[in-house]
C-alpha cells in the first residue's frame, strides 16, 4: 500500500530517509514525516532542515502528537 487516508507513504519515506531531494509534501504528510523521523531519533533541527520548516513547528507538532523528542 502506498497511500493511507490521503497520505503518500512513499513520499513520506523518501523525505524521512534524508537521501536526495525532499519531495513536496502536504501538511499531513509532513506531520507523518515528523513522526517517522522522531521515531528514528532525529532531532528537531535535522527534521526542520529536511522538511523546510522551523524547529519550533517540529517541536509543537511533536507535542500535539504526544511524541517524545
mmJSON file of the N, C-alpha and C atoms, coordinates in Angstrom:
{"data_MODEL":{"atom_site":{
"group_PDB":["ATOM","ATOM","ATOM","ATOM","ATOM","ATOM","ATOM","ATOM","ATOM","ATOM","ATOM","ATOM","ATOM","ATOM","ATOM","ATOM","ATOM","ATOM","ATOM","ATOM","ATOM","ATOM","ATOM","ATOM","ATOM","ATOM","ATOM","ATOM","ATOM","ATOM","ATOM","ATOM","ATOM","ATOM","ATOM","ATOM","ATOM","ATOM","ATOM","ATOM","ATOM","ATOM","ATOM","ATOM","ATOM","ATOM","ATOM","ATOM","ATOM","ATOM","ATOM","ATOM","ATOM","ATOM","ATOM","ATOM","ATOM","ATOM","ATOM","ATOM","ATOM","ATOM","ATOM","ATOM","ATOM","ATOM","ATOM","ATOM","ATOM","ATOM","ATOM","ATOM","ATOM","ATOM","ATOM","ATOM","ATOM","ATOM","ATOM","ATOM","ATOM","ATOM","ATOM","ATOM","ATOM","ATOM","ATOM","ATOM","ATOM","ATOM","ATOM","ATOM","ATOM","ATOM","ATOM","ATOM","ATOM","ATOM","ATOM","ATOM","ATOM","ATOM","ATOM","ATOM","ATOM","ATOM","ATOM","ATOM","ATOM","ATOM","ATOM","ATOM","ATOM","ATOM","ATOM","ATOM","ATOM","ATOM","ATOM","ATOM","ATOM","ATOM","ATOM","ATOM","ATOM","ATOM","ATOM","ATOM","ATOM","ATOM","ATOM","ATOM","ATOM","ATOM","ATOM","ATOM","ATOM","ATOM","ATOM","ATOM","ATOM","ATOM","ATOM","ATOM","ATOM","ATOM","ATOM","ATOM","ATOM","ATOM","ATOM","ATOM","ATOM","ATOM","ATOM","ATOM","ATOM","ATOM","ATOM","ATOM","ATOM","ATOM","ATOM","ATOM","ATOM","ATOM","ATOM","ATOM","ATOM","ATOM","ATOM","ATOM","ATOM","ATOM","ATOM","ATOM","ATOM","ATOM","ATOM","ATOM","ATOM","ATOM","ATOM","ATOM","ATOM","ATOM","ATOM","ATOM","ATOM","ATOM","ATOM","ATOM","ATOM","ATOM","ATOM","ATOM","ATOM","ATOM","ATOM","ATOM","ATOM","ATOM","ATOM","ATOM","ATOM","ATOM","ATOM"],
"id":[1,2,3,4,5,6,7,8,9,10,11,12,13,14,15,16,17,18,19,20,21,22,23,24,25,26,27,28,29,30,31,32,33,34,35,36,37,38,39,40,41,42,43,44,45,46,47,48,49,50,51,52,53,54,55,56,57,58,59,60,61,62,63,64,65,66,67,68,69,70,71,72,73,74,75,76,77,78,79,80,81,82,83,84,85,86,87,88,89,90,91,92,93,94,95,96,97,98,99,100,101,102,103,104,105,106,107,108,109,110,111,112,113,114,115,116,117,118,119,120,121,122,123,124,125,126,127,128,129,130,131,132,133,134,135,136,137,138,139,140,141,142,143,144,145,146,147,148,149,150,151,152,153,154,155,156,157,158,159,160,161,162,163,164,165,166,167,168,169,170,171,172,173,174,175,176,177,178,179,180,181,182,183,184,185,186,187,188,189,190,191,192,193,194,195,196,197,198,199,200,201,202,203,204,205,206,207],
"type_symbol":["N","C","C","N","C","C","N","C","C","N","C","C","N","C","C","N","C","C","N","C","C","N","C","C","N","C","C","N","C","C","N","C","C","N","C","C","N","C","C","N","C","C","N","C","C","N","C","C","N","C","C","N","C","C","N","C","C","N","C","C","N","C","C","N","C","C","N","C","C","N","C","C","N","C","C","N","C","C","N","C","C","N","C","C","N","C","C","N","C","C","N","C","C","N","C","C","N","C","C","N","C","C","N","C","C","N","C","C","N","C","C","N","C","C","N","C","C","N","C","C","N","C","C","N","C","C","N","C","C","N","C","C","N","C","C","N","C","C","N","C","C","N","C","C","N","C","C","N","C","C","N","C","C","N","C","C","N","C","C","N","C","C","N","C","C","N","C","C","N","C","C","N","C","C","N","C","C","N","C","C","N","C","C","N","C","C","N","C","C","N","C","C","N","C","C","N","C","C","N","C","C","N","C","C","N","C","C"],
"label_atom_id":["N","CA","C","N","CA","C","N","CA","C","N","CA","C","N","CA","C","N","CA","C","N","CA","C","N","CA","C","N","CA","C","N","CA","C","N","CA","C","N","CA","C","N","CA","C","N","CA","C","N","CA","C","N","CA","C","N","CA","C","N","CA","C","N","CA","C","N","CA","C","N","CA","C","N","CA","C","N","CA","C","N","CA","C","N","CA","C","N","CA","C","N","CA","C","N","CA","C","N","CA","C","N","CA","C","N","CA","C","N","CA","C","N","CA","C","N","CA","C","N","CA","C","N","CA","C","N","CA","C","N","CA","C","N","CA","C","N","CA","C","N","CA","C","N","CA","C","N","CA","C","N","CA","C","N","CA","C","N","CA","C","N","CA","C","N","CA","C","N","CA","C","N","CA","C","N","CA","C","N","CA","C","N","CA","C","N","CA","C","N","CA","C","N","CA","C","N","CA","C","N","CA","C","N","CA","C","N","CA","C","N","CA","C","N","CA","C","N","CA","C","N","CA","C","N","CA","C","N","CA","C","N","CA","C","N","CA","C","N","CA","C"],
"label_alt_id":[null,null,null,null,null,null,null,null,null,null,null,null,null,null,null,null,null,null,null,null,null,null,null,null,null,null,null,null,null,null,null,null,null,null,null,null,null,null,null,null,null,null,null,null,null,null,null,null,null,null,null,null,null,null,null,null,null,null,null,null,null,null,null,null,null,null,null,null,null,null,null,null,null,null,null,null,null,null,null,null,null,null,null,null,null,null,null,null,null,null,null,null,null,null,null,null,null,null,null,null,null,null,null,null,null,null,null,null,null,null,null,null,null,null,null,null,null,null,null,null,null,null,null,null,null,null,null,null,null,null,null,null,null,null,null,null,null,null,null,null,null,null,null,null,null,null,null,null,null,null,null,null,null,null,null,null,null,null,null,null,null,null,null,null,null,null,null,null,null,null,null,null,null,null,null,null,null,null,null,null,null,null,null,null,null,null,null,null,null,null,null,null,null,null,null,null,null,null,null,null,null,null,null,null,null,null,null],
"label_comp_id":["UNK","UNK","UNK","UNK","UNK","UNK","UNK","UNK","UNK","UNK","UNK","UNK","UNK","UNK","UNK","UNK","UNK","UNK","UNK","UNK","UNK","UNK","UNK","UNK","UNK","UNK","UNK","UNK","UNK","UNK","UNK","UNK","UNK","UNK","UNK","UNK","UNK","UNK","UNK","UNK","UNK","UNK","UNK","UNK","UNK","UNK","UNK","UNK","UNK","UNK","UNK","UNK","UNK","UNK","UNK","UNK","UNK","UNK","UNK","UNK","UNK","UNK","UNK","UNK","UNK","UNK","UNK","UNK","UNK","UNK","UNK","UNK","UNK","UNK","UNK","UNK","UNK","UNK","UNK","UNK","UNK","UNK","UNK","UNK","UNK","UNK","UNK","UNK","UNK","UNK","UNK","UNK","UNK","UNK","UNK","UNK","UNK","UNK","UNK","UNK","UNK","UNK","UNK","UNK","UNK","UNK","UNK","UNK","UNK","UNK","UNK","UNK","UNK","UNK","UNK","UNK","UNK","UNK","UNK","UNK","UNK","UNK","UNK","UNK","UNK","UNK","UNK","UNK","UNK","UNK","UNK","UNK","UNK","UNK","UNK","UNK","UNK","UNK","UNK","UNK","UNK","UNK","UNK","UNK","UNK","UNK","UNK","UNK","UNK","UNK","UNK","UNK","UNK","UNK","UNK","UNK","UNK","UNK","UNK","UNK","UNK","UNK","UNK","UNK","UNK","UNK","UNK","UNK","UNK","UNK","UNK","UNK","UNK","UNK","UNK","UNK","UNK","UNK","UNK","UNK","UNK","UNK","UNK","UNK","UNK","UNK","UNK","UNK","UNK","UNK","UNK","UNK","UNK","UNK","UNK","UNK","UNK","UNK","UNK","UNK","UNK","UNK","UNK","UNK","UNK","UNK","UNK"],
"label_asym_id":["A","A","A","A","A","A","A","A","A","A","A","A","A","A","A","A","A","A","A","A","A","A","A","A","A","A","A","A","A","A","A","A","A","A","A","A","A","A","A","A","A","A","A","A","A","A","A","A","A","A","A","A","A","A","A","A","A","A","A","A","A","A","A","A","A","A","A","A","A","A","A","A","A","A","A","A","A","A","A","A","A","A","A","A","A","A","A","A","A","A","A","A","A","A","A","A","A","A","A","A","A","A","A","A","A","A","A","A","A","A","A","A","A","A","A","A","A","A","A","A","A","A","A","A","A","A","A","A","A","A","A","A","A","A","A","A","A","A","A","A","A","A","A","A","A","A","A","A","A","A","A","A","A","A","A","A","A","A","A","A","A","A","A","A","A","A","A","A","A","A","A","A","A","A","A","A","A","A","A","A","A","A","A","A","A","A","A","A","A","A","A","A","A","A","A","A","A","A","A","A","A","A","A","A","A","A","A"],
"label_entity_id":["1","1","1","1","1","1","1","1","1","1","1","1","1","1","1","1","1","1","1","1","1","1","1","1","1","1","1","1","1","1","1","1","1","1","1","1","1","1","1","1","1","1","1","1","1","1","1","1","1","1","1","1","1","1","1","1","1","1","1","1","1","1","1","1","1","1","1","1","1","1","1","1","1","1","1","1","1","1","1","1","1","1","1","1","1","1","1","1","1","1","1","1","1","1","1","1","1","1","1","1","1","1","1","1","1","1","1","1","1","1","1","1","1","1","1","1","1","1","1","1","1","1","1","1","1","1","1","1","1","1","1","1","1","1","1","1","1","1","1","1","1","1","1","1","1","1","1","1","1","1","1","1","1","1","1","1","1","1","1","1","1","1","1","1","1","1","1","1","1","1","1","1","1","1","1","1","1","1","1","1","1","1","1","1","1","1","1","1","1","1","1","1","1","1","1","1","1","1","1","1","1","1","1","1","1","1","1"],
"label_seq_id":[1,1,1,2,2,2,3,3,3,4,4,4,5,5,5,6,6,6,7,7,7,8,8,8,9,9,9,10,10,10,11,11,11,12,12,12,13,13,13,14,14,14,15,15,15,16,16,16,17,17,17,18,18,18,19,19,19,20,20,20,21,21,21,22,22,22,23,23,23,24,24,24,25,25,25,26,26,26,27,27,27,28,28,28,29,29,29,30,30,30,31,31,31,32,32,32,33,33,33,34,34,34,35,35,35,36,36,36,37,37,37,38,38,38,39,39,39,40,40,40,41,41,41,42,42,42,43,43,43,44,44,44,45,45,45,46,46,46,47,47,47,48,48,48,49,49,49,50,50,50,51,51,51,52,52,52,53,53,53,54,54,54,55,55,55,56,56,56,57,57,57,58,58,58,59,59,59,60,60,60,61,61,61,62,62,62,63,63,63,64,64,64,65,65,65,66,66,66,67,67,67,68,68,68,69,69,69],
"pdbx_PDB_ins_code":[null,null,null,null,null,null,null,null,null,null,null,null,null,null,null,null,null,null,null,null,null,null,null,null,null,null,null,null,null,null,null,null,null,null,null,null,null,null,null,null,null,null,null,null,null,null,null,null,null,null,null,null,null,null,null,null,null,null,null,null,null,null,null,null,null,null,null,null,null,null,null,null,null,null,null,null,null,null,null,null,null,null,null,null,null,null,null,null,null,null,null,null,null,null,null,null,null,null,null,null,null,null,null,null,null,null,null,null,null,null,null,null,null,null,null,null,null,null,null,null,null,null,null,null,null,null,null,null,null,null,null,null,null,null,null,null,null,null,null,null,null,null,null,null,null,null,null,null,null,null,null,null,null,null,null,null,null,null,null,null,null,null,null,null,null,null,null,null,null,null,null,null,null,null,null,null,null,null,null,null,null,null,null,null,null,null,null,null,null,null,null,null,null,null,null,null,null,null,null,null,null,null,null,null,null,null,null],
"Cartn_x":[0.848,0.0,0.897,0.601,1.408,0.664,-0.623,-1.426,-2.155,-2.286,-3.041,-3.824,-5.136,-6.016,-5.514,-5.15,-4.704,-3.24,-2.503,-1.079,-0.258,0.645,1.526,2.674,2.585,3.571,4.95,5.003,6.293,6.999,6.26,6.846,7.323,6.543,6.941,8.225,8.301,9.504,10.712,10.548,11.665,12.142,11.211,11.591,12.322,11.823,12.382,13.76,14.058,15.347,16.504,16.193,17.214,18.212,17.74,18.589,17.948,18.741,18.216,17.362,16.69,15.831,14.565,14.198,12.972,11.773,10.833,9.654,8.74,7.892,6.876,5.875,5.585,4.669,3.527,2.354,1.243,1.531,0.763,0.957,0.774,-0.199,-0.418,0.754,1.316,2.494,3.699,3.833,4.927,4.769,3.549,3.316,3.717,3.357,3.734,5.257,5.915,7.372,8.009,7.44,7.94,7.833,6.721,6.54,7.587,7.755,8.706,10.131,10.492,11.852,12.102,11.078,11.214,11.454,10.706,10.884,12.274,12.884,14.244,15.289,14.827,15.681,16.408,15.763,16.298,15.919,16.812,16.483,15.642,15.031,14.104,14.778,16.028,16.745,16.966,17.33,17.55,16.242,15.175,13.864,13.422,13.571,13.152,13.903,15.215,16.018,15.599,15.344,14.965,13.593,12.655,11.282,10.986,11.969,11.779,10.821,10.977,10.113,10.949,10.364,11.12,11.184,12.253,12.403,11.282,10.817,9.719,8.447,8.172,6.994,7.13,8.312,8.551,8.276,8.803,8.604,7.129,6.43,5.0,4.205,4.494,3.796,4.075,5.315,5.644,4.794,4.683,3.856,2.412,1.866,0.485,0.244,1.264,1.147,1.532,1.977,2.373,3.663,4.55,5.835,6.923,7.72,8.882,10.016,10.728,11.842,13.001],
"Cartn_y":[-1.175,0.0,1.242,2.163,3.375,4.622,4.469,5.595,5.186,6.133,5.907,7.168,7.118,8.261,9.555,9.473,10.657,11.004,10.21,10.472,9.559,10.16,9.41,8.846,7.585,6.961,6.858,6.745,6.694,8.05,9.132,10.471,10.701,10.26,10.399,9.618,8.395,7.58,8.234,8.751,9.419,10.626,11.385,12.547,12.114,11.072,10.626,9.984,9.427,8.762,9.741,11.013,12.063,11.798,11.204,10.982,11.662,12.359,13.03,14.232,14.725,15.901,15.5,16.32,16.055,16.365,15.43,15.685,16.739,17.343,18.264,17.45,17.899,17.182,18.089,17.498,18.227,18.364,19.176,19.3,17.959,17.177,15.867,14.93,14.988,14.169,14.64,15.943,16.468,16.014,16.021,15.534,14.067,13.263,11.848,11.71,12.534,12.502,12.898,13.89,14.269,13.072,12.362,11.183,10.115,9.799,8.761,9.151,10.401,10.849,10.94,11.296,11.312,9.898,8.937,7.542,7.026,7.644,7.293,8.107,8.818,9.591,10.765,11.379,12.603,13.777,14.766,15.92,16.928,17.844,18.804,19.639,20.029,20.827,20.078,18.804,17.988,17.77,17.504,17.314,18.604,19.716,21.01,21.34,21.13,21.432,20.555,19.296,18.374,18.71,19.096,19.323,20.782,21.672,23.074,23.802,23.583,24.224,24.603,25.294,25.698,24.576,24.589,23.605,23.782,25.01,25.268,24.558,24.591,23.898,22.394,21.856,20.431,20.102,20.907,20.675,20.767,21.745,21.907,20.713,20.283,19.123,17.875,17.725,16.577,16.59,17.752,17.876,17.501,18.043,17.762,16.274,15.574,14.144,13.251,13.891,13.115,12.355,12.9,12.242,12.854,12.01,12.497,12.714,13.836,14.112,13.147],
"Cartn_z":[0.0,0.0,0.0,-0.895,-0.973,-0.502,-0.171,0.307,1.581,2.504,3.738,4.05,3.875,4.151,3.519,2.23,1.506,1.686,2.431,2.667,1.765,0.979,0.089,0.924,1.277,2.155,1.508,0.206,-0.485,-0.366,-0.548,-0.406,1.02,1.999,3.397,3.655,3.154,3.338,2.684,1.463,0.787,1.573,2.15,2.955,4.217,4.867,6.136,5.983,4.824,4.625,4.46,4.23,4.114,2.996,1.922,0.754,-0.442,-1.203,-2.385,-2.033,-3.03,-2.863,-2.108,-1.144,-0.389,-1.285,-1.39,-2.22,-1.597,-2.431,-1.927,-1.109,0.101,0.979,1.404,1.601,2.202,3.697,4.402,5.852,6.554,6.122,6.758,6.502,5.304,5.001,5.807,5.987,6.807,8.265,8.761,10.126,10.255,9.26,9.284,9.216,8.397,8.307,9.639,10.324,11.65,12.589,12.543,13.394,13.074,11.799,11.382,11.77,11.525,11.82,13.319,14.092,15.55,16.057,15.517,15.908,15.53,14.498,14.091,14.854,15.886,16.794,16.135,15.141,14.541,15.438,15.541,16.378,15.591,16.31,15.702,14.619,14.837,13.844,12.546,12.643,11.456,10.693,11.432,10.807,10.122,10.82,10.275,8.993,8.999,7.815,6.639,6.899,5.829,5.241,6.096,5.654,5.305,5.483,5.128,6.038,7.337,8.32,9.525,10.484,11.662,12.695,13.481,14.554,15.577,15.772,16.714,16.253,14.961,14.432,14.647,14.389,14.627,16.089,16.999,18.437,18.808,18.259,18.549,18.034,16.81,16.253,17.074,17.529,18.371,19.64,20.25,21.467,21.171,20.065,19.69,19.442,18.925,18.623,19.82,20.906,22.083,21.898,21.066,20.803,21.661,22.24,22.99,22.008,22.11,21.195,21.386],
"occupancy":[1.0,1.0,1.0,1.0,1.0,1.0,1.0,1.0,1.0,1.0,1.0,1.0,1.0,1.0,1.0,1.0,1.0,1.0,1.0,1.0,1.0,1.0,1.0,1.0,1.0,1.0,1.0,1.0,1.0,1.0,1.0,1.0,1.0,1.0,1.0,1.0,1.0,1.0,1.0,1.0,1.0,1.0,1.0,1.0,1.0,1.0,1.0,1.0,1.0,1.0,1.0,1.0,1.0,1.0,1.0,1.0,1.0,1.0,1.0,1.0,1.0,1.0,1.0,1.0,1.0,1.0,1.0,1.0,1.0,1.0,1.0,1.0,1.0,1.0,1.0,1.0,1.0,1.0,1.0,1.0,1.0,1.0,1.0,1.0,1.0,1.0,1.0,1.0,1.0,1.0,1.0,1.0,1.0,1.0,1.0,1.0,1.0,1.0,1.0,1.0,1.0,1.0,1.0,1.0,1.0,1.0,1.0,1.0,1.0,1.0,1.0,1.0,1.0,1.0,1.0,1.0,1.0,1.0,1.0,1.0,1.0,1.0,1.0,1.0,1.0,1.0,1.0,1.0,1.0,1.0,1.0,1.0,1.0,1.0,1.0,1.0,1.0,1.0,1.0,1.0,1.0,1.0,1.0,1.0,1.0,1.0,1.0,1.0,1.0,1.0,1.0,1.0,1.0,1.0,1.0,1.0,1.0,1.0,1.0,1.0,1.0,1.0,1.0,1.0,1.0,1.0,1.0,1.0,1.0,1.0,1.0,1.0,1.0,1.0,1.0,1.0,1.0,1.0,1.0,1.0,1.0,1.0,1.0,1.0,1.0,1.0,1.0,1.0,1.0,1.0,1.0,1.0,1.0,1.0,1.0,1.0,1.0,1.0,1.0,1.0,1.0,1.0,1.0,1.0,1.0,1.0,1.0],
"B_iso_or_equiv":[0.0,0.0,0.0,0.0,0.0,0.0,0.0,0.0,0.0,0.0,0.0,0.0,0.0,0.0,0.0,0.0,0.0,0.0,0.0,0.0,0.0,0.0,0.0,0.0,0.0,0.0,0.0,0.0,0.0,0.0,0.0,0.0,0.0,0.0,0.0,0.0,0.0,0.0,0.0,0.0,0.0,0.0,0.0,0.0,0.0,0.0,0.0,0.0,0.0,0.0,0.0,0.0,0.0,0.0,0.0,0.0,0.0,0.0,0.0,0.0,0.0,0.0,0.0,0.0,0.0,0.0,0.0,0.0,0.0,0.0,0.0,0.0,0.0,0.0,0.0,0.0,0.0,0.0,0.0,0.0,0.0,0.0,0.0,0.0,0.0,0.0,0.0,0.0,0.0,0.0,0.0,0.0,0.0,0.0,0.0,0.0,0.0,0.0,0.0,0.0,0.0,0.0,0.0,0.0,0.0,0.0,0.0,0.0,0.0,0.0,0.0,0.0,0.0,0.0,0.0,0.0,0.0,0.0,0.0,0.0,0.0,0.0,0.0,0.0,0.0,0.0,0.0,0.0,0.0,0.0,0.0,0.0,0.0,0.0,0.0,0.0,0.0,0.0,0.0,0.0,0.0,0.0,0.0,0.0,0.0,0.0,0.0,0.0,0.0,0.0,0.0,0.0,0.0,0.0,0.0,0.0,0.0,0.0,0.0,0.0,0.0,0.0,0.0,0.0,0.0,0.0,0.0,0.0,0.0,0.0,0.0,0.0,0.0,0.0,0.0,0.0,0.0,0.0,0.0,0.0,0.0,0.0,0.0,0.0,0.0,0.0,0.0,0.0,0.0,0.0,0.0,0.0,0.0,0.0,0.0,0.0,0.0,0.0,0.0,0.0,0.0,0.0,0.0,0.0,0.0,0.0,0.0],
"pdbx_formal_charge":[null,null,null,null,null,null,null,null,null,null,null,null,null,null,null,null,null,null,null,null,null,null,null,null,null,null,null,null,null,null,null,null,null,null,null,null,null,null,null,null,null,null,null,null,null,null,null,null,null,null,null,null,null,null,null,null,null,null,null,null,null,null,null,null,null,null,null,null,null,null,null,null,null,null,null,null,null,null,null,null,null,null,null,null,null,null,null,null,null,null,null,null,null,null,null,null,null,null,null,null,null,null,null,null,null,null,null,null,null,null,null,null,null,null,null,null,null,null,null,null,null,null,null,null,null,null,null,null,null,null,null,null,null,null,null,null,null,null,null,null,null,null,null,null,null,null,null,null,null,null,null,null,null,null,null,null,null,null,null,null,null,null,null,null,null,null,null,null,null,null,null,null,null,null,null,null,null,null,null,null,null,null,null,null,null,null,null,null,null,null,null,null,null,null,null,null,null,null,null,null,null,null,null,null,null,null,null],
"auth_seq_id":[1,1,1,2,2,2,3,3,3,4,4,4,5,5,5,6,6,6,7,7,7,8,8,8,9,9,9,10,10,10,11,11,11,12,12,12,13,13,13,14,14,14,15,15,15,16,16,16,17,17,17,18,18,18,19,19,19,20,20,20,21,21,21,22,22,22,23,23,23,24,24,24,25,25,25,26,26,26,27,27,27,28,28,28,29,29,29,30,30,30,31,31,31,32,32,32,33,33,33,34,34,34,35,35,35,36,36,36,37,37,37,38,38,38,39,39,39,40,40,40,41,41,41,42,42,42,43,43,43,44,44,44,45,45,45,46,46,46,47,47,47,48,48,48,49,49,49,50,50,50,51,51,51,52,52,52,53,53,53,54,54,54,55,55,55,56,56,56,57,57,57,58,58,58,59,59,59,60,60,60,61,61,61,62,62,62,63,63,63,64,64,64,65,65,65,66,66,66,67,67,67,68,68,68,69,69,69],
"auth_comp_id":["UNK","UNK","UNK","UNK","UNK","UNK","UNK","UNK","UNK","UNK","UNK","UNK","UNK","UNK","UNK","UNK","UNK","UNK","UNK","UNK","UNK","UNK","UNK","UNK","UNK","UNK","UNK","UNK","UNK","UNK","UNK","UNK","UNK","UNK","UNK","UNK","UNK","UNK","UNK","UNK","UNK","UNK","UNK","UNK","UNK","UNK","UNK","UNK","UNK","UNK","UNK","UNK","UNK","UNK","UNK","UNK","UNK","UNK","UNK","UNK","UNK","UNK","UNK","UNK","UNK","UNK","UNK","UNK","UNK","UNK","UNK","UNK","UNK","UNK","UNK","UNK","UNK","UNK","UNK","UNK","UNK","UNK","UNK","UNK","UNK","UNK","UNK","UNK","UNK","UNK","UNK","UNK","UNK","UNK","UNK","UNK","UNK","UNK","UNK","UNK","UNK","UNK","UNK","UNK","UNK","UNK","UNK","UNK","UNK","UNK","UNK","UNK","UNK","UNK","UNK","UNK","UNK","UNK","UNK","UNK","UNK","UNK","UNK","UNK","UNK","UNK","UNK","UNK","UNK","UNK","UNK","UNK","UNK","UNK","UNK","UNK","UNK","UNK","UNK","UNK","UNK","UNK","UNK","UNK","UNK","UNK","UNK","UNK","UNK","UNK","UNK","UNK","UNK","UNK","UNK","UNK","UNK","UNK","UNK","UNK","UNK","UNK","UNK","UNK","UNK","UNK","UNK","UNK","UNK","UNK","UNK","UNK","UNK","UNK","UNK","UNK","UNK","UNK","UNK","UNK","UNK","UNK","UNK","UNK","UNK","UNK","UNK","UNK","UNK","UNK","UNK","UNK","UNK","UNK","UNK","UNK","UNK","UNK","UNK","UNK","UNK","UNK","UNK","UNK","UNK","UNK","UNK"],
"auth_asym_id":["A","A","A","A","A","A","A","A","A","A","A","A","A","A","A","A","A","A","A","A","A","A","A","A","A","A","A","A","A","A","A","A","A","A","A","A","A","A","A","A","A","A","A","A","A","A","A","A","A","A","A","A","A","A","A","A","A","A","A","A","A","A","A","A","A","A","A","A","A","A","A","A","A","A","A","A","A","A","A","A","A","A","A","A","A","A","A","A","A","A","A","A","A","A","A","A","A","A","A","A","A","A","A","A","A","A","A","A","A","A","A","A","A","A","A","A","A","A","A","A","A","A","A","A","A","A","A","A","A","A","A","A","A","A","A","A","A","A","A","A","A","A","A","A","A","A","A","A","A","A","A","A","A","A","A","A","A","A","A","A","A","A","A","A","A","A","A","A","A","A","A","A","A","A","A","A","A","A","A","A","A","A","A","A","A","A","A","A","A","A","A","A","A","A","A","A","A","A","A","A","A","A","A","A","A","A","A"],
"auth_atom_id":["N","CA","C","N","CA","C","N","CA","C","N","CA","C","N","CA","C","N","CA","C","N","CA","C","N","CA","C","N","CA","C","N","CA","C","N","CA","C","N","CA","C","N","CA","C","N","CA","C","N","CA","C","N","CA","C","N","CA","C","N","CA","C","N","CA","C","N","CA","C","N","CA","C","N","CA","C","N","CA","C","N","CA","C","N","CA","C","N","CA","C","N","CA","C","N","CA","C","N","CA","C","N","CA","C","N","CA","C","N","CA","C","N","CA","C","N","CA","C","N","CA","C","N","CA","C","N","CA","C","N","CA","C","N","CA","C","N","CA","C","N","CA","C","N","CA","C","N","CA","C","N","CA","C","N","CA","C","N","CA","C","N","CA","C","N","CA","C","N","CA","C","N","CA","C","N","CA","C","N","CA","C","N","CA","C","N","CA","C","N","CA","C","N","CA","C","N","CA","C","N","CA","C","N","CA","C","N","CA","C","N","CA","C","N","CA","C","N","CA","C","N","CA","C","N","CA","C","N","CA","C","N","CA","C","N","CA","C","N","CA","C"],
"pdbx_PDB_model_num":[1,1,1,1,1,1,1,1,1,1,1,1,1,1,1,1,1,1,1,1,1,1,1,1,1,1,1,1,1,1,1,1,1,1,1,1,1,1,1,1,1,1,1,1,1,1,1,1,1,1,1,1,1,1,1,1,1,1,1,1,1,1,1,1,1,1,1,1,1,1,1,1,1,1,1,1,1,1,1,1,1,1,1,1,1,1,1,1,1,1,1,1,1,1,1,1,1,1,1,1,1,1,1,1,1,1,1,1,1,1,1,1,1,1,1,1,1,1,1,1,1,1,1,1,1,1,1,1,1,1,1,1,1,1,1,1,1,1,1,1,1,1,1,1,1,1,1,1,1,1,1,1,1,1,1,1,1,1,1,1,1,1,1,1,1,1,1,1,1,1,1,1,1,1,1,1,1,1,1,1,1,1,1,1,1,1,1,1,1,1,1,1,1,1,1,1,1,1,1,1,1,1,1,1,1,1,1]
}}}
